[in-house]
């Protein structure tokens, strides 16, 4: 199969979790993420916090699967060969991961108070999940025109990303926003446990990703 920029895989693997590229802006970004969550905690905005964490847990699950695809097939669906100051997994640098850590929280602010209200005949939670997924997919079209982000397989692009990545991201965030606290904790906690176990096994013990 003809691949788009297959050398990007080796470029990404060569900088995987290397401290050589570290930049101090990581500390600033971590501080800003902490501020966002602590500010919401101080206001008791637990729904927005749940939305943020739900998206972030799905983000990590997807990135781990992408890294496993790289291990078993030789190439991930997407890679980050350059432009990051710390590559966590083959397809995600720390900067974009920190962005996703607050995306669900930030965008939950646009949700109407009435969760049953419809927009263009669609439930508003689903409507905004689709809308934001479309926006993020379009942004990826720009990113793959830069050296920092690569879609490796010719059949992988904005539409598959839209369907399999970003709709699940925002659907998890916006539906979790309305769930009861126990359900929110169960969903987020379960994904946290799954992600942590996969990282321990596949990254820590086996060294696959």
Secondary structure by P-SEA (a helix, b strand, c coil): ccccccaaaaaaaaacccccccccaaaaaaaaaaaaaaaaaaacaaaaaaaaaaaaaaaaaaaaaaaaaaaacccccccccccccccccccccaaaaaaaaccccccccccccccccccccccaaaaaaaaaaaaaaaaaaaaaaccccccccccccaaaaacccaaaaaaaaaaaaaccaaaaaaaaaaaaaaaaaaaaacccccccc
